[in-house]
Amino acid sequence: MLFHYQRCGRRAFLDLYGDRAQQNPPSDYLLKLRQDSVTHRQQVFADYYPLYRPQFAPGDWVAGAKATLDLMADGVEAIQQGVLMATSASAGVQLVSQPDLLVRQPGWSCWGDWVYVPIDIKLGKKPKLDYQVMAAYHAYVLSRMQGVWPHAACLALRGGQTYSIDLPRLVLKLQTVLNSCLSHLQAATVPELFISHSRCDLCHWFSHCYAEAQSTRHLSLLPGVTPARYEFLKQHHLTTVASLAQVNPAQLAPLPGFGEQVAEKLVHQAQALIDNRAIPRSAPHAPHGFPLWPEDLPEGEVELYFDIEAAPDQNLIYLHGVLVVNHRTGETQFHALLAENHHQERRAWNDFLDLVHTYPYAPIYHFCPYEAQTVRKLGRLYDTPQRQVETLLERFFDVHKCITDGVTLPIESYALKHIARWMGFDWRDEGANGAQSICWYNAWAETGDRAYLDSILRYNEDDCRATYHIKDWLVKFSEPYWDRLYQTIG
């Protein structure tokens, strides 16, 4: 509860009091993450021997704490997922903790010349603050059982990293978070929702919260409304899309974290959603009053649309998808340059270079910086001459940047699917997305069933075609402003 509370107080509350029938079933990607987490834990556990595990009935935390206490009193070397329990300062609340490992260390405790140190195993690569707070929580509850604070509290992260937290600093943070969490969980009302796709998409309460947000047209559905900005908007009694749409941006610009551009963007975002229309961004210093110039979206006789698929957990770039659009002939052709394993990654990279050099003057369109960043990475990895890579990157044009710089759309996210679907494009496979493609690749690698690979290739081709669709729409939207520019120059 404490871990989820740090990310979303509403989730912690619903986990305790909500109707479980309203939860989403886990997605394939979430199931994969859970399995990856189990595998990572088993790998870490293998480094500790002998490893003892307390025996108790699931959910019987009192029995679990008693069995763990007996193991610690016996001085065993390491305990797997032991249960720690202590009385809270809050009436009627018991604190329960279950660190992945308790490891014996030299020192003095209520049992003798040894103490235990908690280790929490996390799938992440970085020691995020919420991970560190949890490690401090384990140390706090453990100190109440062994009569002394542990020398350290650690995180076992992916990649074999072990991180020791700054306990004195984290205990102060823990106290604030713990008190706030208990206060919220003991309150009678569910906390206000806030939809954040980066954090909410994998939550089992997402559909429940999203339906409520849509019914009230909650401001968190607007791109750019962060939790911090929302607090300032609430102070000005702006809590709905309709109320924000009526505000003069100049009223919001002085607020911390806003400024003129953000204020205009947010008001335009609300107006676009209310009217279901695209609103051009302003550029008062440009002669045509529009942020985009023709050279931002160059048109060629041949244009390339580029999208990469990767298996991040395997550190593998396995697919370069390139859609070749020939405006002379009106034809399009999709090329799937595939690496079926790590050994073929270099070959797929070279195949990509050969293809793009076949069209030396064609602009290369992509969506977001990832493709350009990955080209630089692969160029360094496979010793491609830097000048060749930089010359290639001069032909790259980021459609996502052009869209966000040039126009405000009536959408909840400026991700590829949200934009393209509003413009009338759709994917052939309804459930296709980046997370699902990772699951498909793993399933294909495990089973050899090429149906999974075919799904990835369809998804990647559709991503390329969606990028083409968006670019084409944006050019048409920009043309009246560019005509004005040509008239001004003339």
MISE-24606 format. One record per atom (N, C-alpha, C, O): residue in one letter; x, y negated, z. Coordinates in steps of 0.2 Angstrom, whole numbers, plus 5000, padded with zeros to 4 digits. Example, Ala and Ser with C-alpha at 12.3 -4.5 7.8 and 13.67 -1.06 7.14 Angstrom:
// MISE-24606
A506650285039/A506250225039/A506650165039/A507150175042/S506450115035/S506850055036/S506450005039/S506749945040/
***
This chain:
// MISE-24606
M500450065000/M500050005000/M500449945000/M500349894996/L500949945004/L501449885005/L501749874998/L501849814996/F501949924995/F502349914988/F501849884983/F502049834980/H501249914983/H500749884978/H500549814980/H500349774975/Y500549804986/Y500249734988/Y500749684986/Y500549624984/Q501449694986/Q501849644983/Q501749624976/Q501849564974/R501549674972/R501349654965/R500649634964/R500549594960/C500249654968/C499549634967/C499149654974/C498949714975/G498949604977/G498549614983/G497849644982/G497649684986/R497549624976/R496949654975/R496949734974/R496549774976/R497549754971/R497649824970/R497649864976/R497349914977/A498049834981/A498149864987/A497449874991/A497249924994/F497049814990/F496349814993/F495949874990/F495549904994/L495949874984/L495449924980/L495649994981/L495250034982/D496350004982/D496550074983/D496350094990/D496150154991/L496250044995/L495950065001/L495250075002/L494950115005/Y494850024998/Y494150014999/Y493750024993/Y493150034993/G494050024987/G493750034981/G493350094979/G493550144982/D492950094974/D492650154971/D493050194966/D493150164961/R493350244968/R493750284964/R493550304957/R493850314952/A492850304957/A492550324950/A492650264945/A492550274939/Q492850204947/Q492950154943/Q493650144941/Q493850104937/Q494050194943/Q494850194941/Q494850224934/Q494550264932/N495350194930/N495550224924/N495950284924/N496350294929/P495850334920/P496250394920/P496950374918/P497050324914/P497550404920/P498150384918/P498350394911/P498150444908/S498650344908/S498850344901/S499450394900/S499750414905/D499550414894/D500150464892/D500750434895/D501250464897/Y500850364894/Y501450334895/Y501550334903/Y502050344905/L500950324907/L501050324914/L501250394916/L501650404921/L500950444913/L501150514915/L501850524914/L502150564917/K502050494908/K502750504907/K503250474912/K503750504914/L503050414914/L503450374919/L503450414926/L503950424929/R502850444927/R502850484933/R503250544933/R503650564938/Q503250584927/Q503750634926/Q504450614926/Q504850654929/D504650564923/D505350534923/D505550524930/D506050534932/S505050494934/S505250484941/S505350544945/S505850544949/V504950594944/V505050664947/V505750694945/V506050714950/T505850684939/T506550714937/T507150674940/T507550704942/H507050614940/H507550564943/H507650584951/H508250594953/R507150594954/R507150614961/R507550684962/R507950684966/Q507350734958/Q507650794958/Q508350794957/Q508750824961/Q508550744953/Q509350744951/Q509650714957/Q510250734959/V509350664961/V509650634967/V509650684972/V510150694976/F509150724973/F509050774979/F509650824978/F509850844983/A509750834972/A510250894971/A510950874973/A511350914974/D511050804975/D511750784977/D511750794985/D512350784988/Y511250814988/Y511250824995/Y511050894997/Y510550924995/Y511550925001/Y511450995003/Y511751005010/Y512350985011/P511451045015/P510751065014/P510251015015/P510350965018/L509651025012/L509150975012/L508551005016/L508251055013/Y508350965021/Y507750995025/Y507150955023/Y507150895022/R506550985023/R505950955022/R505450975027/R505251025028/P505150925030/P504650935036/P504050965033/P503750955028/Q503751015037/Q503151055035/Q502551025038/Q502551025044/F502051005034/F501450985037/F500850985032/F501050985026/A500250985034/A499750975029/A499650915026/A499750865029/P499550905019/P499450845016/P499050795019/P498450815021/G499250735020/G498850685023/G498850685031/G498650635034/D499150735034/D499150735041/D499850705043/D500350735045/W499850635044/W500450595045/W500650605052/W501250605053/V500250625057/V500450635064/V500950695064/V501450695067/A500650745061/A501050815061/A501650805057/A502250835058/G501650765051/G502250755047/G502750715051/G503350725051/A502550665055/A503050625059/A503350665065/A503950665066/K502950715068/K503150755073/K503750805070/K504250815073/A503550835064/A504050885061/A504650845059/A505250875059/T504650785056/T505250745055/T505650725061/T506250735061/L505250705066/L505650695073/L506050755075/L506550745078/D505750815075/D506050875077/D506750885073/D507250905075/L506650875066/L507250885062/L507850825064/L508450845064/M507650765065/M508150715067/M508450735073/M509050725074/A508050755078/A508250775085/A508750835084/A509250835088/D508650875079/D509150935078/D509750905075/D510250945075/G509750845072/G510350825069/G510550855062/G511050855060/V509950875058/V510150905051/V510450845047/V510350785048/E510750875042/E511150825037/E510750775033/E510850715033/A510250805030/A509750765026/A509050785026/A508950845026/I508650745026/I507850755026/I507550735020/I507650675018/Q507150775016/Q506850755010/Q506150735012/Q505750775015/Q505950665010/Q505250645011/Q504950655018/Q504450685019/G505350635023/G505150645030/G504650585031/G504650535027/V504250595036/V503750545038/V503950505044/V504150535049/L503950445044/L504150395050/L503450365052/L503050345048/M503350355058/M502750325061/M502950285067/M503350305071/A502550225067/A502650175073/A502050135074/A501650125069/T501950115080/T501350075081/T501450005079/T501949975080/S500949975076/S501049905073/S500749855078/S500449875083/A501049795078/A500849745082/A500049725081/A499749695085/S499849745075/S499149735073/S498649785077/S498849845076/A498149765080/A497749815084/A497449865079/A497149855074/G497549935081/G497249985078/G497550005072/G497350045068/V498249985070/V498549995064/V499250035066/V499550015070/Q499250095063/Q499950135063/Q500350115057/Q500050115051/L500950105057/L501450095052/L501650165050/L501950205054/V501550185044/V501850255041/V502350245035/V502150205031/S502850275035/S503350265030/S503650335028/S503650385032/Q503750345022/Q503950405019/Q504550395014/Q504450395008/P505150375017/P505750375012/P505950435009/P505750495011/D506250435003/D506350494999/D506850535003/D506850595003/L507350495006/L507950535010/L508050495016/L508050435017/L508250535021/L508550515027/L509150555028/L509150615029/V509750515028/V510350545028/V510750535035/V510750475037/R510950585038/R511350575044/R512050545043/R512350555038/Q512150495048/Q512750455048/Q513050455055/Q512650465060/P513750445056/P513950435063/P513650375066/P513550325063/G513550375073/G513350315076/G512950345082/G513050395084/W512650295086/W512250315092/W511550295091/W511350245089/S511150345093/S510450345093/S510150375099/S510550395104/C509450375100/C509150415105/C509350485106/C509250515111/W509650515100/W509750585101/W510450605102/W510650655104/G510950555101/G511650565102/G512050525098/G511850475096/D512650555095/D513150525092/D512950525084/D513450535080/W512350515082/W512150515075/W511550465074/W511150465079/V511550435068/V510950395066/V510750425059/V511050455056/Y510150395057/Y509950415050/Y509850345046/Y509650295049/V510050355040/V509950295035/V509450315030/V509450375027/P508950275028/P508450285023/P508750275016/P509050225015/I508550315011/I508750305004/I508050305000/I507750365001/D507850254997/D507250264992/D507550274985/D507950234983/I507250314982/I507350334975/I506950294970/I506350304970/K507150254966/K506750214961/K507050224954/K507650234953/L506550224949/L506650244942/L506950184939/L507350184934/G506950124942/G507150064939/G507950064939/G508250094943/K508250014935/K508950004934/K509149954938/K509749944940/K508749904941/K508949854945/K508649854952/K508049874952/P508949824957/P508649824963/P508149764964/P508349714967/K507549774961/K507049724962/K506849704969/K506949754973/L506649644970/L506449624977/L505949674980/L506049684986/D505449694976/D504949734980/D505249804982/D505049834987/Y505749824978/Y506149884980/Y506449874987/Y506449914991/Q506849814987/Q507249804993/Q506749794999/Q506949815005/V506249764998/V505749755004/V505549825006/V505449835013/M505449875002/M505249935004/M505749975008/M505650005013/A506349965006/A506949995009/A506949965016/A507150005021/A506849895017/A506849865023/A506349895028/A506349905034/Y505749905025/Y505149935028/Y505350005031/Y505150015037/H505650045027/H505850115029/H506350105035/H506250135040/A506850055035/A507350045040/A506950025047/A507150045052/Y506449985046/Y506149955052/Y505750005055/Y505750015061/V505350045052/V504950105055/V505450155058/V505350185063/L505950165054/L506450215057/L506750195063/L506950235068/S506950125064/S507250095070/S506750115076/S507050115082/R506150115075/R505650125081/R505650195083/R505550205089/M505850235078/M505950315080/M506550335083/M506550375088/Q507150305080/Q507750325083/Q508050285088/Q508650295091/G507750225089/G507950185095/G508450135093/G508750095097/V508650135087/V509250085084/V509150075077/V508850115073/W509350015075/W509250005067/W509850045064/W510350055066/P509650065058/P510150105054/P510750055052/P510549995051/H511250085050/H511850035048/H511650005041/H511949955039/A511250045037/A511050015030/A510450045028/A510150095031/A510150025023/A509550055019/A509750045012/A509949995009/C509650095008/C509950105001/C509350114996/C508850144998/L509550104990/L509150114984/L509550164979/L510050144978/A509250214977/A509550264972/A509250244966/A508650264965/L509550214961/L509250184955/L509450234949/L509850274950/R509150224944/R509250264938/R509950244935/R510150184936/G510250294933/G510950284930/G511450304935/G512050294935/G511250334941/G511750354946/G511950294951/G512450304955/Q511650234950/Q511850184955/Q511550184962/Q510950204962/T511950164967/T511650164974/T511750094976/T512350064976/Y511250064978/Y511249994980/Y511049984988/Y510550004990/S511549954992/S511349944999/S511149875000/S511449824998/I510549875003/I510149805003/I510449765009/I510849795013/D510349695009/D510549655014/D510049655019/D509549615019/L510149705024/L509549715029/L509349655033/L508749635034/P509849615036/P509649555040/P509249505036/P508749475038/R509349495030/R509049445025/R508349475024/R507849445024/L508349545022/L507649575020/L507149585025/L506549585024/V507449595031/V506949605037/V506549535038/V505949545039/L506749475037/L506349415038/L505849415032/L505249395033/K506049435026/K505549435021/K505049495022/K504449485021/L505249545024/L504849605026/L504249585031/L503649595030/Q504449545036/Q503949525041/Q503449485038/Q502849485040/T503649435034/T503149395030/T502649435026/T502049425026/V502949485022/V502549525018/V502049565022/V501449575020/L502349595027/L501949645031/L501349615034/L500849635034/N501449555037/N500949515041/N500449495036/N499849505037/S500649475030/S500149455025/S499749515022/S499149505021/C500049565021/C499749625019/C499249655024/C498649665022/L499349655030/L498949675035/L498349635035/L497749655036/S498449565035/S497949515035/S497449525029/S496849525030/H497649535023/H497249545017/H496849615018/H496249615016/L497149665020/L496849735020/L496349735026/L495849775025/Q496349695031/Q495849695036/Q495349635035/Q494849635039/A495349605030/A494849555028/A494249585025/A494349645023/A493749555025/A493049585023/A492949575015/A492549615013/T493349535012/T493249525005/T493749545000/T494349535002/V493649564994/V494149584990/V494549524987/V494149474986/P495149524987/P495549464984/P495349444977/P495149484973/E495449384976/E495249364969/E495749394964/E496349414965/L495449414958/L495849444953/L496249394949/L496149334949/F496849424946/F497249384941/F497449434936/F497849474938/I497349424930/I497549474925/I498249454922/I498249394920/S498649494923/S499349484920/S499549544917/S499649604920/H499549544910/H499549604906/H500249644907/H500249704907/S500749604909/S501449634910/S501349684916/S501749724917/R500949664921/R500949704927/R500249744928/R500249794931/C499749724924/C499049754925/C498949814921/C498549854922/D499249814915/D499149864910/D499149934912/D498749974910/L499549954916/L499650024919/L499250034925/L499250094928/C498949984928/C498549994934/C497950034933/C497550024928/H497750074938/H497150114937/H496450074938/H495950094937/W496550014940/W495949964941/W495949914935/W495449874936/F496349924930/F496349874925/F495649864922/F495449804921/S495349914920/S494649904916/S494149874921/S493749824919/H494149894927/H493749864932/H493849784933/H493349744933/C494449764934/C494649694935/C494549654928/C494349604928/Y494749684923/Y494649654916/Y493949634914/Y493849584912/A493549684916/A492749674914/A492549614918/A492149574916/E492749614925/E492549554929/E492849484926/E492449434926/A493449494924/A493749434922/A493449404915/A493349344914/Q493249454911/Q492949434905/Q492249404906/Q492049354903/S491849434911/S491249404913/S491249334916/S490749294915/T491749314919/T491749254922/T492249204918/T492349144919/R492549234912/R492949194908/R493549164912/R493649104912/H493849204916/H494349184921/H494949154917/H495149184912/L495249104921/L495849074917/L496449114916/L496849104912/S496549164920/S497049214919/S497049244913/S497549274911/L496549244909/L496449274902/L496849234897/L496949254892/L496949174899/L497349124894/L498049134894/L498349134900/P498349144889/P499149144888/P499449084891/P499149024890/G499949084895/G500249024898/G499949014905/G500348964908/V499449034907/V499149024914/V499549074919/V499249134919/T500049054922/T500449094926/T500149094933/T499749044934/P500249134938/P499949124945/P500149064948/P499749034951/A500749034947/A500948974950/A500548914947/A500248874950/R500448914940/R500048864937/R499348864939/R498948814939/Y499048924940/Y498348934942/Y498248904948/Y497748874949/E498748914953/E498648884960/E498548804959/E498048774962/F498948774955/F498848704954/F498148684950/F497848634952/L497948724945/L497348714942/L496748724947/L496248684946/K496748764951/K496248774956/K496248714961/K495648694963/Q496748684962/Q496748624966/Q496448564963/Q496148524966/H496348564956/H496048514953/H495348544950/H495048514946/H495148594954/H494448624952/H494348654945/H493848644942/L494948674942/L494848704936/L494948774936/L495548804937/T494448814936/T494448884937/T494148924931/T494248994931/T493848894926/T493548934921/T493848904914/T494148844914/V493748944909/V494048924902/V493648854900/V493948814897/A492948854902/A492548794900/A492848734903/A492848684900/S492948734909/S493148674913/S493848654910/S493948594910/L494348694909/L494948674906/L494948644899/L495248604898/A494448674895/A494348644888/A494148574888/A494248544883/Q493848544894/Q493648474894/Q494148424896/Q494048364897/V494748454899/V495248414902/V495648374897/V495848404892/N495848314899/N496348274895/N497048304897/N497248304903/P497448334892/P498148364894/P498548314898/P498948334902/A498448244897/A498848194901/A498748204908/A499148184912/Q498148234910/Q498048244917/Q498448294920/Q498548294926/L498548344916/L498948404919/L499648394918/L500048434922/A499948354913/A500648354912/A501048344918/A501648364919/P500848294923/P501248284929/P501348344934/P501748334938/L500948394933/L500948444938/L501548484938/L501848494932/P501848514943/P502448554943/P502348614938/P501848644939/G502848624934/G502848674930/G502448664924/G502348714920/F502248604922/F501748594916/F502148554911/F502548584907/G502148484911/G502448444906/G501948444900/G501448474900/E502148394896/E501648374890/E501448434886/E500948444884/Q502048474884/Q501848524879/Q501448584882/Q501048614879/V501648604888/V501248654892/V500548634893/V500048674892/A500448574895/A499748544896/A499348544890/A498748574890/E499648524884/E499248524878/E499148594876/E498548614874/K499548644876/K499548704874/K498948744878/K498548774875/L498948734885/L498448764889/L497748734887/L497248774887/V497648674886/V496948644885/V496748664878/V496148684877/H497248664873/H497048694866/H496848764867/H496448784863/Q497248804871/Q497048874872/Q496348884874/Q496048934871/A496148844879/A495448854881/A494948834876/A494448864875/Q495148774872/Q494648754867/Q494648804861/Q494148814858/A495248834859/A495248884854/A494748944856/A494448974852/L494848964862/L494449024864/L493649004865/L493249044863/I493548944867/I492748924867/I492448924860/I491948944859/D492848894855/D492648884848/D492848934843/D492548934838/N493248984846/N493449044842/N493749014835/N493549034830/R494248964836/R494548944830/R495348934832/R495548924837/A495748924826/A496448914827/A496548834827/A496248794823/I496948814832/I497148744832/I497848734831/I498248764834/P498048684826/P498748674825/P499048634831/P498748594834/R499648654832/R500048624837/R500248554834/R500348544828/S500348504838/S500548434836/S501248424836/S501648454840/A501448384831/A502148364830/A502248294828/A502348284822/P502148244833/P502048174831/P502648144827/P502548094824/H503248174828/H503848154825/H503948184818/H504448154815/A503548234816/A503648254809/A503248214805/A502648194807/P503448204799/P503048164794/P502448194792/P501948154790/H502348254793/H501748294791/H501348304797/H500748344797/G501548294803/G501148304809/G501048374811/G500648394815/F501548414809/F501448494810/F502148514812/F502648494808/P502248564816/P502848584819/P503248634813/P503848634814/L502848664809/L503248714804/L503348674798/L502948634795/W503948694795/W504148674789/W504148734784/W504248784786/P504148714777/P504148774772/P504748814773/P504748874772/E505348794775/E505948834776/E505848884782/E506248924783/D505348864786/D505248914792/D504948984790/D505049034793/L504548974784/L504249034781/L504349044774/L503949034770/P505049054772/P505149054765/P504849114761/P504749164764/E504649094755/E504349144751/E504849164745/E505149124742/G504849234744/G505349254739/G504949304734/G504449324736/E505249314729/E504949364724/E504849434728/E504449474727/V505349444732/V505349504736/V505449484743/V505849444745/E505049514748/E505049504755/E505149564759/E504849614757/L505449564764/L505549624768/L505249614775/L505349564778/Y504849664778/Y504549664784/Y504849724788/Y504849774786/F505149704794/F505649744798/F505349764805/F505149714808/D505349824807/D505149844814/D505549904816/D505549954812/I505749904822/I506149954825/I505749994830/I505349964834/E505950054830/E505650104836/E506250134839/E506750154836/A506250134846/A506750154850/A506550204856/A505950194858/A506950244858/A506850284864/A507250254870/A507850284870/P507050204874/P507450174878/P507750214884/P508350204886/D507350274886/D507650314891/D508150354888/D508550384892/Q508250364881/Q508750404878/Q509350354875/Q509850384872/N509250294876/N509650244873/N509750254866/N510350254863/L509250264862/L509250284855/L508850234851/L508250224852/I509050214845/I508750174840/I508550224835/I509050244831/Y507950254834/Y507850304830/Y507450294824/Y507450334819/L507250234823/L506850214817/L506950144815/L506750094819/H507150134809/H507150064806/H506550064800/H506650104795/G505950034802/G505450034797/G505549974793/G505549914795/V505449974786/V505549914782/V504949924776/V504949964772/L504549874776/L504049864771/L504349814766/L504449754767/V504449844760/V504649794754/V504049774750/V503649814748/V503949704750/V503349674747/V503649644740/V504049594741/N503449664735/N503649644728/N503149594725/N502649624723/H503249534726/H502649484723/H502649484715/H502149464713/R503249504712/R503249504705/R502749554702/R502349544698/T502749614705/T502349674703/T501749684707/T501249714705/G501649654713/G501049654717/G501149724721/G500649744724/E501649754721/E501749824725/E502049814731/E502449764733/T501949864736/T502249864742/T502449934743/T502149984741/Q503049944746/Q503350014748/Q503650014755/Q504049974757/F503450064759/F503750074765/F504250124766/F504250174763/H504850104769/H505450144770/H505450164777/H505550114781/A505450224779/A505650244786/A506350274786/A506450334784/L506750234789/L507450254790/L507550284797/L507650254802/L507550354797/L507450394803/L508050424806/L508450454802/A508150424812/A508750464815/A508350514820/A508050494825/E508450574818/E508050624822/E508450644828/E508150684833/N509050624829/N509450634836/N509950574836/N510050534831/H510350574841/H510850524842/H511450534837/H511650484835/H511550594834/H512050594829/H511850564823/H512350544819/Q511250554822/Q510950524815/Q510850454816/Q510650414811/E510950424822/E510850354823/E511250304818/E511050254815/R511950324817/R512350284813/R512150294806/R512150244802/R511950354804/R511750354797/R511050314795/R511050284790/A510650314800/A510050274799/A510150204799/A509850164795/W510650174803/W510950104803/W511250094796/W511050044793/N511650134793/N511950124787/N511450124781/N511450084776/D510950174782/D510350174777/D509950104777/D509750084772/F509850074783/F509550014783/F509949954780/F509749914776/L510649954781/L511049904778/L511049914770/L511049864767/D511049974768/D511049984761/D510449964758/D510449934752/L509849974761/L509249954759/L509149874758/L508949844753/V509349844764/V509249764764/V509749734759/V509649684756/H510349764758/H510849734753/H510549754746/H510849714741/T510149794745/T509849804738/T509449744736/T509349724730/Y509149704741/Y508849644740/Y509149584743/Y508949564748/P509749564740/P510149514744/P509849444745/P510049414750/Y509349434742/Y509049364743/Y508349364746/Y508049314747/A508149424748/A507449434751/A507449414758/A507949434762/P507049364760/P506949354768/P506749414771/P506349454769/I506949424777/I506749474782/I506349454787/I506649414792/Y505749474788/Y505249454793/Y505249504798/Y505249564797/H505249484804/H505149524810/H504649494815/H504549434814/F504549524821/F504049494826/F504449504832/F504449554835/C504549444835/C504949434842/C505749454840/C505949474835/P506149434845/P506849434844/P507149504844/P507749514843/Y506749554846/Y507049624847/Y507449644841/Y508049674842/E507149644835/E507549664829/E508149634828/E508649664827/A508249564829/A508849534828/A509349554833/A509949564832/Q509149554839/Q509549574845/Q509849644844/Q510449664845/T509449694841/T509649764840/T510149764834/T510549804834/V510049724829/V510449724823/V511149704826/V511649734824/R511249654830/R511849634833/R512149694837/R512749704837/K511749724841/K512049784845/K512249834841/K512849864842/L511849854836/L512149914832/L512749894828/L513149934826/G512749834826/G513349804822/G513949814826/G514549834824/R513949794832/R514549804837/R514649884838/R515249904838/L514149914839/L514249994841/L514550024835/L514950074836/Y514350014829/Y514650054823/Y515150014819/Y515250024813/D515449964822/D516049924819/D515849894812/D516249894808/T515249874811/T515049834805/T515349764806/T515349734811/P515749744800/P516049674801/P515549624803/P514949614801/Q515749584808/Q515349534811/Q515049484806/Q514549464806/R515549464801/R515249414796/R514749444792/R514249414790/Q514749514791/Q514149544787/Q513549544791/Q513049534788/V513649554798/V513049554802/V512749484802/V512149474802/E513149434803/E512949364804/E512549344797/E512049304797/T512849364792/T512549344785/T511849374784/T511449344782/L511849434787/L511149474786/L510649434791/L510149424789/L510849414797/L510449384802/L510249314799/L509649294802/E510549284795/E510349224792/E509749224788/E509349184787/R509549284786/R508949304782/R508349324786/R507849334784/F508449324793/F507949344798/F507549284800/F507749234801/F506849304800/F506349254802/F505849284806/F505549334805/D505849254812/D505349274818/D504649254817/D504549194818/V504249294815/V503549274814/V503149254820/V502749204821/H503349284826/H503049274832/H503249204834/H502849164837/K503849184833/K504049114835/K503749064831/K503449014833/C503649074825/C503249034820/C502549024822/C502248964822/I502249074824/I501549074826/I501449034833/I501048984833/T501849044838/T501849014844/T502048944844/T501748894847/D502448924839/D502648854838/D502148814834/D502048754835/G501748854830/G501348814825/G500648814826/G500248764824/V500348854830/V499648864831/V499448894837/V499748934840/T498848874840/T498548904846/T497948944843/T497548914840/L497949004845/L497449054843/L496949074849/L497149064854/P496349094847/P495849114852/P495949184854/P495549224853/I496549194857/I496649264859/I496949264867/I497149204869/E497049324870/E497249324877/E497949334877/E498249334882/S498249354872/S499049374872/S499249364865/S498949374860/Y499949334864/Y500249324858/Y500649384856/Y501149384853/A500449444858/A500749514856/A500449524849/A499949494847/L500849564845/L500749584838/L499949604837/L499649574833/K499749644841/K499049674840/K498549624841/K498049624837/H498549584847/H498049534848/H498049484842/H497449464840/I498649464840/I498649414834/I498349444828/I497849414825/A498649504826/A498449534819/A497649554819/A497349544814/R497449574825/R496749594825/R496249534825/R495749544821/W496449484828/W496049424827/W496049404819/W495549374817/M496549414816/M496649394809/M496349444804/M496349434798/G496049504807/G495649554803/G496049614801/G495849654797/F496649624804/F497049684803/F496949734808/F496849714814/D496949794807/D496949844812/D497349904810/D497549914805/W497549944816/W497950004815/W497550064813/W497050064816/R497850104810/R497550164808/R497350214814/R496850244814/D497850214819/D497750254825/D497550214830/D497950164832/E496950224833/E496650174838/E497150164844/E497250114847/G497450224847/G497850214853/G498550204852/G498950204856/A498750184846/A499450174844/A499650104848/A499350054847/N500250114851/N500650054854/N501350074855/N501550134854/G501750024858/G502450044859/G502550094864/G502950134863/A502150094869/A502250144875/A502050214872/A502350264874/Q501450214868/Q501250274866/Q501750304861/Q501850364860/S502050264857/S502550284852/S503150324856/S503450364853/I503350294862/I503850324866/I503650394868/I504050444868/C503050404870/C502750464872/C502750514866/C502950574866/W502550494860/W502550534854/W503250554852/W503350614850/Y503750514853/Y504450534851/Y504650584856/Y504950634854/N504550584862/N504750634867/N504350694866/N504650754866/A503750694864/A503350754863/A503650784856/A503650844856/W503750744851/W504050774845/W504750804847/W504950864844/A505150774851/A505850804852/A505750864856/A506150914856/E505250874861/E505150934865/E504850994861/E505051044862/T504350974856/T504051024853/T504251044846/T504051094843/G504550984842/G504650994835/G504050984831/G504050994825/D503450974834/D502850964830/D502850894826/D502850844829/R502950894819/R503050834816/R502350794815/R502350734813/A501850824818/A501250774819/A501350714823/A501150664822/Y501750724828/Y501950674833/Y502350624829/Y502250564829/L502850644825/L503250604821/L502850564816/L502950504814/D502450594812/D501950564808/D501550504811/D501450454808/S501350514817/S500950464820/S501450404822/S501250344821/I502050414823/I502550364824/I502650324818/I502650264818/L502750364812/L502850324806/L502250284804/L502350234801/R501650314805/R501050274803/R501050204807/R500850154805/Y501150214814/Y501150164818/Y501650104816/Y501550044816/N502250134815/N502850084813/N502650044806/N502749984805/E502350084801/E502150054795/E501650004796/E501649944793/D501150014800/D500649974802/D500849904805/D500649854804/D501349914810/D501749854813/D502049814807/D501949754808/C502349844803/C502649804797/C502149764793/C502149714791/R501549804792/R501049774788/R500649724792/R500449674789/A500649734798/A500349674802/A500749614802/A500449564802/T501449624803/T501849564802/T501749524796/T501749464796/Y501749564790/Y501549534784/Y500949504784/Y500849444781/H500449534787/H499749504787/H499749434790/H499449384788/I500049434796/I500149374800/I500549314796/I500349254796/K501049334793/K501449284790/K501049254784/K501049194783/D500749304780/D500249274775/D499749224777/D499649174774/W499449244783/W498949204786/W499249134788/W498949084787/L499849134791/L500149074793/L500349024788/L500248964788/V500549054782/V500749014776/V500148984774/V500148924772/K499549014773/K498948984771/K498748934775/K498448874773/F498748944782/F498548894787/F499048834786/F498848774787/S499648844785/S500148784785/S500148744778/S500348684778/E499848774773/E499948744766/E499648674766/E499948624763/P499048654769/P498848584769/P499248534772/P499348484769/Y499648554777/Y500148514780/Y500748504776/Y501048454775/W500948564773/W501548554768/W501348514762/W501748474759/D500748514760/D500548474754/D500548404756/D500848364752/R500448384762/R500448314765/R501148294765/R501348244764/L501648344767/L502348334767/L502648314760/L502948264759/Y502448354755/Y502648344749/Y502448274746/Y502748244742/Q501848254748/Q501548194746/Q501948134749/Q502048084746/T502148144755/T502548094759/T503148084756/T503448034755/I503548144754/I504148144751/I504148104744/I504548064742/G503548124740/G503448094734/G503348024734/G503347994729/
***
